[in-house]
Amino acid sequence: MQKPIIEKESIHIDNIFYFIRFVFKKYYKSTIILIVLFLSYKLISTPKYSSSISFYTNYEKTNQMPSSLGFITRLTGSKDNQLGFSISDYINSEGFIKDILEKKYNIEGEKIRLTDHYGENYDRLFSINPLSTIKKMNRNFMLVGSLSDEDKKFLFAKEVLLGSISYSEDRDTSLHKITIESSKFPSLSKQITMSVFQSIINYSNKVTNIKGREKREFIEDRLLSVKVDLESAENKLQSFLENNKALNSPALILQSERLERSITLYAQLYLSLSDQLEIAKIDEKDFTSSIFLLDNATLSFYKSERSLLNSIMLLLGFVFITASAWELYRDRERLFL
């Protein structure tokens, strides 16, 4: 019979330990069965593997190099360390997902598109994990009816890919780390990790080149305008000197100096724009990157899942808390007087 834990606003410590022993004795068989079932599930479940890559995004050779070398810098508010784009946003974009899923990877000696591999079981609802079954049923219920099988396969593969990517960033050092999980095939996670890294580099180069082209086109238009202004100022000075061969008055001297200053100003601006145009042309064709690889893609020595010991401890804790809560509720009139 249960002894009261709280009686007349007094807590009985001995009765608390008695209650704990009672719960353990009553539910230890059920706990053993759950542990056996859990171990059986772990034995038949597909193992997961992970691969990681880390890189910096603030590498610059010198401050005098083209702007594309400083394209990707830290995600801070500082002027000198402004990222051209957010890596976190990019790896969640449709362009990135299509780039990764449409590539072919070596899986057991065969080149297979990742969409076909990840989307292989897109129409299978039931699985060993009941939560996964409920999630799949809810997902299929929410899909638009007009989607084709290829669309459904792509959406399923997209969810698997996004669920397998872990991204972290150190804002102080601009160190980025990307980890990819993959089931069943260890080498696949490493291949996808390298593909993700290359996709980030390609996108950074693409944006740099586009900005370089836009800058070049703008400077070329401005250069033509400045050239016209320079020639116009030179023609005015030439006409002035032809009409006034003898500058014998302060007004004529002042007018001449003004025309010469205009020519000097436009000439300096023309030279400056010419220098910037050359830099913009370099940026437009520049495929170097400020991304500096720290650790190459490496396959983890451990499986990408919670350790067996931790899992059992969590299971024991869950069973004990659930059983205790039920017993406290069921015998609340005797336990709390």
C-alpha positions as CSV (number, residue, x, y, z in Angstrom):
1,M,0.0,0.0,0.0
2,Q,1.2,3.5,-0.9
3,K,2.4,5.7,2.0
4,P,1.6,9.5,1.9
5,I,4.3,11.7,0.5
6,I,2.7,14.9,1.7
7,E,0.7,14.8,4.9
8,K,-0.7,17.9,6.6
9,E,1.8,20.1,4.6
10,S,4.7,18.0,5.8
11,I,6.9,16.1,3.3
12,H,8.0,12.6,4.2
13,I,11.4,11.9,2.6
14,D,11.3,8.2,3.4
15,N,8.0,7.8,1.7
16,I,9.4,9.5,-1.4
17,F,12.1,6.8,-1.6
18,Y,9.5,4.1,-0.9
19,F,7.4,5.5,-3.8
20,I,10.5,5.4,-6.2
21,R,11.2,1.8,-5.2
22,F,7.6,0.9,-5.8
23,V,7.6,2.4,-9.3
24,F,10.8,0.6,-10.2
25,K,9.5,-2.8,-8.9
26,K,6.1,-2.4,-10.7
27,Y,7.4,-1.3,-14.1
28,Y,10.8,-2.9,-14.4
29,K,9.5,-5.7,-16.6
30,S,7.8,-3.2,-19.0
31,T,11.1,-1.2,-19.1
32,I,13.1,-4.3,-20.0
33,I,10.7,-5.1,-22.8
34,L,10.9,-1.5,-24.1
35,I,14.8,-1.7,-24.0
36,V,14.7,-5.0,-25.9
37,L,12.4,-3.5,-28.5
38,F,14.6,-0.4,-28.8
39,L,17.7,-2.5,-29.2
40,S,16.0,-4.6,-31.9
41,Y,15.0,-1.4,-33.7
42,K,18.6,-0.1,-33.5
43,L,19.9,-3.3,-35.0
44,I,17.5,-3.3,-38.0
45,S,17.4,0.5,-38.6
46,T,19.6,2.0,-41.4
47,P,22.8,3.5,-40.0
48,K,23.6,7.2,-40.6
49,Y,26.9,8.6,-41.5
50,S,28.2,12.2,-41.6
51,S,30.8,14.3,-43.3
52,S,31.9,17.8,-42.4
53,I,33.8,20.7,-44.1
54,S,35.0,24.0,-42.6
55,F,36.1,27.2,-44.3
56,Y,36.8,30.8,-43.7
57,T,35.1,33.6,-45.7
58,N,37.3,36.6,-44.9
59,Y,40.6,35.7,-46.8
60,E,42.2,38.6,-48.6
61,K,45.7,38.8,-50.1
62,T,46.1,42.6,-49.9
63,N,43.9,45.7,-49.7
64,Q,45.1,46.6,-53.2
65,M,43.7,43.5,-54.9
66,P,40.4,43.5,-56.9
67,S,37.2,43.8,-55.0
68,S,36.2,40.2,-55.9
69,L,38.8,38.8,-53.5
70,G,37.0,40.5,-50.7
71,F,33.6,39.5,-51.9
72,I,32.7,37.2,-49.1
73,T,33.6,38.4,-45.6
74,R,32.1,38.2,-42.2
75,L,28.4,38.4,-41.5
76,T,28.7,41.4,-39.3
77,G,27.6,45.0,-39.5
78,S,31.1,46.3,-40.2
79,K,31.8,48.0,-43.5
80,D,35.0,46.1,-44.1
81,N,33.5,42.6,-43.4
82,Q,30.2,42.6,-45.2
83,L,29.2,39.3,-46.7
84,G,28.0,39.5,-50.3
85,F,25.3,37.0,-49.5
86,S,24.2,34.8,-46.6
87,I,25.4,31.3,-46.8
88,S,22.6,30.2,-44.5
89,D,20.0,31.7,-46.9
90,Y,21.8,30.3,-49.9
91,I,21.7,26.7,-48.7
92,N,17.9,27.0,-48.3
93,S,17.3,28.5,-51.7
94,E,15.7,26.6,-54.6
95,G,18.7,27.3,-56.8
96,F,21.1,25.6,-54.4
97,I,18.7,22.6,-53.8
98,K,18.3,22.0,-57.5
99,D,22.0,22.3,-58.0
100,I,22.7,19.6,-55.4
101,L,19.8,17.3,-56.2
102,E,20.2,17.2,-60.0
103,K,23.9,16.2,-59.8
104,K,24.8,12.5,-60.1
105,Y,26.8,10.8,-57.3
106,N,28.7,7.5,-57.2
107,I,26.5,5.1,-55.2
108,E,27.9,1.6,-55.1
109,G,29.7,2.1,-58.4
110,E,26.7,3.6,-60.2
111,K,26.1,7.2,-61.1
112,I,22.7,8.1,-59.7
113,R,20.9,11.5,-59.5
114,L,20.4,12.5,-55.9
115,T,16.7,13.3,-56.6
116,D,16.2,9.6,-57.7
117,H,18.1,8.3,-54.7
118,Y,16.5,10.5,-52.0
119,G,13.1,10.4,-53.6
120,E,13.1,6.6,-54.2
121,N,10.4,6.0,-51.5
122,Y,8.5,9.3,-51.9
123,D,5.1,7.4,-52.2
124,R,5.7,5.0,-49.3
125,L,3.6,6.0,-46.3
126,F,4.3,3.4,-43.6
127,S,7.6,2.9,-41.8
128,I,8.9,1.4,-38.6
129,N,8.9,4.8,-36.9
130,P,5.2,5.7,-36.2
131,L,6.0,9.4,-36.0
132,S,7.6,9.2,-39.5
133,T,4.4,7.5,-40.8
134,I,2.2,10.3,-39.4
135,K,4.5,12.9,-40.8
136,K,4.4,11.3,-44.3
137,M,0.6,11.0,-44.2
138,N,0.2,14.6,-43.2
139,R,2.6,15.7,-45.9
140,N,0.8,13.8,-48.7
141,F,-2.5,15.2,-47.5
142,M,-1.2,18.8,-47.8
143,L,0.2,18.3,-51.3
144,V,-1.5,19.9,-54.3
145,G,-3.3,17.3,-56.3
146,S,-2.0,18.5,-59.7
147,L,1.6,17.6,-58.9
148,S,3.3,15.0,-61.0
149,D,5.2,12.1,-59.7
150,E,8.5,13.8,-60.6
151,D,7.4,16.9,-58.6
152,K,6.5,14.8,-55.6
153,K,9.8,12.9,-55.8
154,F,11.7,16.2,-56.0
155,L,9.8,17.6,-53.0
156,F,10.5,14.5,-51.0
157,A,14.2,14.6,-51.9
158,K,14.3,18.3,-51.0
159,E,13.0,17.6,-47.5
160,V,15.5,14.8,-47.0
161,L,18.4,17.0,-48.2
162,L,17.4,20.0,-46.0
163,G,17.0,17.7,-43.1
164,S,20.5,16.2,-43.6
165,I,22.3,19.6,-43.6
166,S,23.7,21.2,-40.5
167,Y,25.3,24.6,-40.8
168,S,27.1,26.7,-38.2
169,E,29.0,30.0,-38.3
170,D,31.4,31.7,-35.9
171,R,30.7,35.4,-36.5
172,D,33.9,36.5,-34.7
173,T,36.3,34.5,-36.9
174,S,34.1,34.0,-40.0
175,L,34.6,30.2,-39.7
176,H,31.8,28.3,-41.4
177,K,31.1,24.6,-40.9
178,I,28.7,22.4,-42.9
179,T,27.9,18.8,-42.0
180,I,25.9,16.4,-44.2
181,E,24.2,13.2,-42.9
182,S,23.5,10.3,-45.2
183,S,21.9,6.9,-44.6
184,K,23.3,3.6,-45.6
185,F,26.2,4.8,-47.9
186,P,29.1,6.4,-46.0
187,S,30.8,7.9,-49.1
188,L,27.7,9.6,-50.2
189,S,27.8,12.2,-47.4
190,K,31.3,13.1,-48.3
191,Q,30.4,13.5,-52.0
192,I,27.5,15.8,-51.1
193,T,29.6,17.8,-48.8
194,M,32.1,18.6,-51.5
195,S,29.3,19.4,-53.9
196,V,27.8,21.8,-51.4
197,F,31.1,23.6,-50.9
198,Q,31.7,23.9,-54.6
199,S,28.2,25.2,-55.1
200,I,28.9,28.0,-52.6
201,I,32.1,28.9,-54.3
202,N,30.4,29.0,-57.7
203,Y,27.6,31.2,-56.5
204,S,30.1,33.7,-54.9
205,N,32.0,33.9,-58.1
206,K,28.8,34.3,-60.1
207,V,27.6,37.2,-58.0
208,T,31.1,38.8,-58.1
209,N,31.2,38.5,-61.9
210,I,27.7,39.9,-62.3
211,K,28.5,42.9,-60.0
212,G,31.7,43.4,-62.0
213,R,29.8,43.5,-65.3
214,E,27.3,45.9,-63.9
215,K,30.1,48.2,-62.6
216,R,31.9,48.0,-65.9
217,E,28.8,49.0,-67.9
218,F,28.2,51.9,-65.6
219,I,31.8,53.1,-65.7
220,E,31.9,52.8,-69.5
221,D,28.8,55.0,-69.8
222,R,30.2,57.5,-67.3
223,L,33.6,57.5,-69.1
224,L,31.9,58.4,-72.4
225,S,30.1,61.2,-70.7
226,V,33.3,62.5,-69.1
227,K,35.1,62.2,-72.4
228,V,32.5,64.4,-74.1
229,D,32.7,67.0,-71.3
230,L,36.5,67.0,-71.6
231,E,36.5,67.5,-75.3
232,S,34.0,70.2,-74.9
233,A,36.1,72.0,-72.3
234,E,39.2,71.7,-74.6
235,N,37.3,73.1,-77.5
236,K,36.1,76.0,-75.4
237,L,39.7,76.8,-74.4
238,Q,40.9,76.5,-77.9
239,S,38.2,78.8,-79.2
240,F,38.9,81.3,-76.4
241,L,42.7,81.4,-77.1
242,E,42.1,81.8,-80.8
243,N,39.8,84.8,-80.1
244,N,42.0,86.2,-77.4
245,K,45.6,85.8,-78.4
246,A,46.7,88.4,-75.9
247,L,45.4,88.0,-72.4
248,N,45.8,91.7,-71.5
249,S,43.1,92.0,-68.9
250,P,42.3,90.4,-65.5
251,A,38.9,89.2,-66.8
252,L,40.5,87.3,-69.8
253,I,43.2,85.7,-67.5
254,L,40.5,84.6,-65.0
255,Q,38.4,83.1,-67.8
256,S,41.4,81.3,-69.2
257,E,42.2,79.8,-65.8
258,R,38.6,78.6,-65.3
259,L,38.7,76.8,-68.6
260,E,42.1,75.2,-67.8
261,R,40.7,74.1,-64.4
262,S,37.7,72.5,-66.1
263,I,40.0,70.6,-68.4
264,T,42.3,69.4,-65.5
265,L,39.2,68.3,-63.5
266,Y,37.7,66.3,-66.4
267,A,41.2,64.8,-67.3
268,Q,41.7,63.6,-63.7
269,L,38.2,62.2,-63.6
270,Y,38.8,60.5,-66.9
271,L,42.0,58.8,-65.6
272,S,40.3,57.7,-62.4
273,L,37.4,56.2,-64.3
274,S,39.8,54.4,-66.6
275,D,41.6,52.8,-63.6
276,Q,38.2,51.7,-62.1
277,L,37.1,50.3,-65.5
278,E,40.2,48.0,-65.6
279,I,39.4,46.8,-62.0
280,A,35.8,46.2,-63.0
281,K,36.9,44.2,-66.0
282,I,39.1,42.1,-63.8
283,D,36.2,41.5,-61.4
284,E,33.9,40.5,-64.3
285,K,36.3,37.7,-65.3
286,D,37.7,36.9,-61.8
287,F,37.1,33.4,-60.6
288,T,39.3,33.5,-57.5
289,S,37.5,33.3,-54.2
290,S,37.9,34.7,-50.7
291,I,36.8,31.4,-49.3
292,F,39.7,29.6,-47.7
293,L,39.3,25.9,-46.9
294,L,40.3,25.0,-43.4
295,D,39.4,21.3,-43.2
296,N,38.6,19.3,-46.3
297,A,35.5,17.1,-46.4
298,T,36.1,14.2,-44.0
299,L,33.9,11.3,-43.1
300,S,33.3,11.0,-39.4
301,F,34.7,7.9,-37.6
302,Y,31.4,7.6,-35.7
303,K,27.9,7.0,-36.8
304,S,25.7,10.1,-36.9
305,E,23.3,9.2,-34.2
306,R,22.9,9.3,-30.4
307,S,25.1,6.7,-28.7
308,L,23.5,3.5,-27.4
309,L,24.2,4.3,-23.8
310,N,22.7,7.8,-24.0
311,S,19.6,6.4,-25.8
312,I,19.0,3.8,-23.1
313,M,19.4,6.4,-20.4
314,L,16.9,8.7,-22.0
315,L,14.5,5.8,-22.5
316,L,14.8,4.9,-18.8
317,G,14.3,8.5,-17.8
318,F,11.2,8.7,-20.0
319,V,9.7,5.5,-18.6
320,F,10.3,6.5,-15.0
321,I,8.9,10.0,-15.4
322,T,5.8,8.7,-17.2
323,A,5.2,5.9,-14.8
324,S,5.7,8.1,-11.7
325,A,3.3,10.7,-13.1
326,W,0.7,8.1,-13.7
327,E,1.0,6.6,-10.2
328,L,1.0,10.0,-8.6
329,Y,-2.2,10.9,-10.4
330,R,-3.9,7.5,-9.8
331,D,-3.2,7.4,-6.0
332,R,-3.2,11.2,-5.5
333,E,-5.8,10.9,-2.7
334,R,-3.5,8.6,-0.6
335,L,-0.2,10.2,-1.5
336,F,-1.3,13.8,-0.8
337,L,-3.2,14.2,2.4
